[in-house]
Amino acid sequence: MKNALIVVPARMQATRLPGKPMADIHGEPMIVHVWRRAMQSGVGRVVVATDSEAIVTAIAKAGGEAVMTRSDHASGSDRVFETVQKVDPAGRAEFIINLQGDLPTLDPWLVEACAAPLHDPGPDIATLAAEITDENEKTASSVVKAIGTPLTARRLRALYFTRATAPWGEGALYHHIGIYAYRRAALERFVSLPPSPLEMREKLEQLRALEAGMRIDVAVVDTVPLGVDTPHDLERARQMLASGPKS
């Protein structure tokens, strides 16, 4: 994409896996693997946003760009917006991609897939989902479901996101993948909004945008990247990256 900026928020105070951005995966911190995947996407400039000097140092050592942000942000989106203001004060970046810092096995093409709906004039925000094939995931509250009306065979217009099993009835259920692409003005509006009732109830930040009338389109893909939230996830990531080429 032209004029795109990828921001990777990374903080050290994760509840279930403290210090996880610096967790070692085959000799490199996890955040370096994520940064490298973002670079491989070729979508745009990549900046890691953090509250840790250790992360800044690790990214710089790998040849990347990282900036220090405030430590009191309520969400990754707020950290992303602060970073955008710092590194692009002239507003050259039209599209902002919020790429989680705990996706070391990410397929780089997913970054472009996430941003692709913004080539069309309608959506304010774009994200990803994949059809659920594991029966246990259909009822797991840890798996967020994207509910939308089909626009094409591979794109939905989001109507809701939930931890419940939905929608009811026969048909596919979709596992939401937490990567977001924003128009710059949409990100600025989003972070200016107060937390919404459904956002607080479901603990899903994207519902704030829907409740405010913002349009989110969902690109349907065939793979769900592994998010590292626990020691078990970290070990799975190490195994996955050991069996293939270095990230």
C-alpha positions, 0 to 999 in steps of 0.5 A, a space after each residue: 500500500 502507498 502511505 502505510 505505516 505499520 505500528 507494533 505495540 509491545 509492552 512488558 507487563 503482560 499478565 500471563 507471560 510477563 516480559 513476553 516481548 523479550 522472550 527468547 525464540 532461537 536466540 532472538 527476542 520474540 518482538 524481533 521475530 514479529 518486527 521481521 515478519 512485518 518488514 517481510 510484508 512489504 506493506 510500509 514503514 514498520 515502527 515498534 512502539 514500547 514502554 521498555 528500553 530493552 525492547 528499543 535496544 533489541 529492535 535497534 540491534 536488529 536494524 529496526 526502528 522503535 520508539 518509547 511511548 507512555 507507560 500508562 496507555 489503556 490500550 494498544 490502540 492508544 500506544 499506536 496513536 501516540 507513535 503515529 503522532 511522534 514518527 509522522 507528525 506531517 500526516 504522510 501515512 494515510 493508513 495505519 496498521 496495528 500489528 500485535 507484538 505477540 505474533 512471531 509465526 505470522 505469515 507476512 501476507 496477512 498484513 496486506 490481506 488485513 489492509 486490502 479492504 481499505 482500498 475501497 472507499 467504504 470501511 473506516 477500519 479493516 481486520 481479519 477472520 478465519 472460518 472455525 474448523 475446531 468444534 471446541 473453538 466454537 464455544 470457547 470464550 477465548 476465541 472471539 467470533 466475528 459476525 458480519 454480512 457477506 459482501 463477497 466470498 472473502 469479505 464481511 461487513 462486521 455487525 458484531 464481535 463476541 466471545 459467545 457462540 454466534 450467530 445461531 443456526 447452520 453456517 460458518 463461524 469466524 475466528 476474529 484475528 486481532 490485526 487492524 488497519 485504520 484510515 488515519 482519521 478513523 484511528 484518531 476518532 477511535 482513540 478519542 471515543 470513551 469506552 463503550 458499554 458493549 466494549 466493557 461488557 465483552 472486553 472487546 475494544 473493536 465494539 467501541 467503533 461499531 457502537 459509534 457507527 464506524 464501519 469495519 470490514 473483515 477479510 476472510 483468510 485461511 490461517 490463524 496466526 499463533 498469539 503467544 499469551 502463555 508459556 505453552 504458547 511460547 513453546 509452541 512458537 519455538 517448535 513452529 519456528 524450529 521446523 521452518 526457516 528462521 523468521 
